[in-house]
Amino acid sequence: MVKNLKHKEQKTEIVVQGIPTSPGIAIGPVFIYSEPTYAPELRIVSRKRVAYEIERFEKAIEQSREYLARIFQETEKNYGKEFSEVIQTQISILEDKIFLNEVRQTIEEKHFDAAYATFKIFRKKKEHFLQLSDEYFRDRAFDIQNLKRLILKNMLGSFQDIKLRKSSIVAAEDLSPTDTIRFHHKNILGFCTNFGGKNTHTAIIARSLGVPAVVGTEVITNAVKPGEMVIVDGNEGIVVVNPGEATIEKYRRKQKAFLIVEKDLLKLAEMPAQTLDGKHIEVHANIEFVEELDQVKKTGAEGIGLYRTEGLFLGENGLPSEDEQTRNYLKIAETIRPNRVVVRTLDVGGDKILPDLVSIPERNPFLGWRAIRFCLDHREIFIPQLKAILRANIYENLSILLPMVSSLEEIYQFRKVFEEVKKHLKQEGKTYNPEIKIGTMIEIPAAALLAESFAKEVDFFSIGTNDLTQYTLAVDRANERISHLFNHFHPALLQLIKKVIDVGNTFNIPVSMCGEMAGDPVAVPMLIGMGLRNFSVVHKVVPEIKNVIRHLSTRQCEQLYQQIQSVNTARKVQEYCETFYGALFGENQTKSTK
């Protein structure tokens, strides 16, 4: 791995080694991105500057008010009164003289600059409203949160224009899921970062978008200048800075070969995923964005096995309204029908932080206040999402998936909230379909061990191997220093997976796998041998997984799993699987995505 790189006058070709996280070859100019922030540091200003800071605050308030007035007119015209009332509420807050005077007074008395005074007072107000028992006032907390971001954005200006003017490769120290989501529809050729591991949420997004990515290089942002030519090899985990003509030509040949293989697989995409002995294996797609739907249909996926809804909440526009969510879920349901769409409820926490919502950092965020725990505590967010899913279920093809469930108590609490949701919808006179299947993610060892009890309470299981591997092996999947220990072939993990599959068969409830392991072609034969019959993978690899399945017989797969049961190390399990896969497709194509 290259370290402590310095630029010279003469451009030299530099090869940087990282961790491959999304396959493919990208060639193009680099765009160096630094994460914007709206959490200003404390700045004390002189007495003479106080009047100027108050003027800055008032100007930002006026700009925000004008912006909201425009949005109000557009929403009332296009979406009706219900949505525009949300905007009107925020306008009303900006006209609350007592509230705004508190910021002015803080600037005058404590000499805080305008940005920090705004941040401090708005955050204090938000937290106060969150503590109130009345639901209406709790809802106002999130209006205040969104206003705070808007005012600070107007006050501080854009930290960086992330609208790429031409197709580029993005280099960054790290990319949060929020950053990646904001980039997703822009001219991105590839990603390369200093930090990160193979199974971070950002890496998963890159794979779902079909964008080559290399993470954990440690030095890429120091090794490259804006606009310089870069090659990202997401197959080998290599970034080439300032490549020479011979190198560019070599990688263009690789790029062409990779695209030919993808094109050939797409030609077979509509063929069923049926084993040689006639067993049908379901292959669904994981998605994060509505824009992926066109690609999903082309890949031959049999439905959406996992729709991650975080993209709706982590975008730059803040928390989506119930109506916004309804339109979003309805579009997906309509596009995919009659096939099924599994909608996972909001899974924030860990590496997916909802901006401004959690003011106190957690020491162990992956073990903390996230997913179902967060939603049950924030019903003002959870209830609108559940209402939107029920309202969008007019084609009866939506299902609800609950993330990070660790106990029966959480399922019972959800059921109470769910009944409350249906009561709200009935009182409001909104059309909705109450008949919907409820499933749980199995991504915590406790959930796998309690699978029998869970099976009596829910309609289906979805095994999330990314977190299940992390929690079973005590390996932070975002930590590049121990990424070699993160291995989904570990015997302990396989025992938990096998238990969940067997419970599903015993209780006659469907079991799918939506984690990255399901998209590893080398692992597929073993999983079929364990009894798994439902895979959900990033849409880009659906044709490849279906092609693998068509070359297998269940008997072969069961024999492979029988051999593996006598093995007690992850390395040996992986070797067995790679040998088996190599015999089918050739050793040169055998490489686990682990």
C-alpha positions, 0 to 999 in steps of 0.5 A: 500500500502506497503511503506518504505520497507527494506530487512532483512536477512531472506526473508519475504513474502511481498504483494504490492498493485498496479493498475491492468493493464493487466490480468493474473498471472506471477510467476518468478524471477525479473529483475530490469530495469533502463532506459538508457539515451543518454543525458549526463550531463555537465562535465568540465574536467581538462586541462590535461584530454582534450587530453584523451577526444579528444581520446575518441571522435575519438575512438567512431567516428571510432567505429561508422564508422566501424559499418556503413560500415558493415551495408552499405554492408548488406543493399546494398546486401539485400535491394538495392542501395536506402536504402544503400545510406542512410547509405552512407550519414551518413558515409559521415557526419562522414568523414566531418572534419569541423563538427568533428573539431567543437566537438574537438574544443569545448573540447579544448576550453570549457573543456567539456568532450567528451560525452557532447561536442558530445551531444551539437554540434550534437544537435545544428547541427540537430536543424540548419538543421531542420530550413532550407527550402530545404527538402534535408538538413532537411532530414540530420537533422535526419541523424545527430540525429541517428549518435549522438545516435550511437556515444554516445552509443559507447562512453558511452557503454551500460547502461544496458543489456536488453536481459534477459538471462532467463524468468523474471518479469521486475520491474522498476520505470516506463517504457516508451513506448520505453522501453516496445517496446524494451522489447516486444520480449524478455523473459518477464513474466510480468511487475510491476512498481512504477509509472503509471496509468491504461490507459498509453500507456505502460499499453496498450502495456502490454495488447496487448502482453498478459503480466500480469502487475501491475503499480503504486505500488510506492515501488516495486523497493525498495521492491525487489532485482534482481533475487528474486521470484515475483508473479504479479497478473494482475487481482487484482493488487497485487505483491507478493515478496518472496512468500512462497510455499503455496502462490506459489501453490495458484497462480499456481492454479489461473494461471491454471484456468485463462489459461483454460478460455482463452483456452475455449474462443479460441475454439469459436474464429472463430464463428461470433460475431452475436447477438441473433437477428442476427445482425453482430457486427464487432470485429477487433484487435489492434496491435503494432508489426508485431510479433502479427499477428500470434496471431491475426489470432488465435483470430478470429479478422476480421481485424486490426482496429488499427495498432499503428506505434509508435513501428517502430519509438520508437525502438532502431534502430532510424527512419525507412526508407521509404523502411523499413516501406513499407516492414512492412506495406506490410507484415501486409496487405498480412497476413491479406488480404482480411480483412482491416488494419487501419494504424494510422500515427505516434502518438508521444508526450504525453508519447510517446517521439521520442528519441532526436527529441524534445530537449525542454521538454513541460510543458503539453505534452499531450496538446502539440506538438504531433500526427498530429500536430507534423507530419504536422510540420515534413514532412520529417518524415510524407511524407515517412510514407505516401509514404510507406503506399501507396506503400504497398497498393497493396492488396487495404486493407489498410486505413490511420487513422489520430490521434488527429485531432482537426480542419478542418484546419488540415484535409485540411493541410493533404490533401495538404501533401497527394497530394504532396506525390502522386506527389513524388511517381509518379516522382520517378516512384514507384508503389503505389495505390492512392485509399485509405480510410482516417479516423480520430481519434475522441479523442478530444471533439472538434472533437466529437462536429465537427463530422458533418463537419468532416464527409464531409471530411473523410471516417470513424471515429475511437473513441479513448476513452483513450484520449477522456476520458482524455480530456473530464474529464481533468484527466491525465490518467498516473497519479495514484493519480487521476486514480479513476477519469478516468472513461469511464462510465462518462455521459459526455463522453457517450454523445460525443460518442453517437453524433459521432455514430449518425453522422456516421449513418446520413452520412453513414460512418463507426464508430469504437471504438479502445480505451480500452473501446471497450475491456471492456466486461461490457461496450459492451452491452451499446455501442451496445445499443448506435448503435456502430457496430464496435469494435477494441480491443487488440487481447487477448480479441477478443474471449471474446468480440465476446463471449459477443456479442453472448449472447446479443440481440440488443433490450436488449442493447437498453433498457439498454442504455435507462435506462442509459440516465436517470442517471447522475453519472459515478458510477450509469452508471457503476452499471447499466452495471455491473448488466446487465452483471452479469445477463448474466454471473454471478456476480462472472465474473462481473468486468469492466476493467475501 
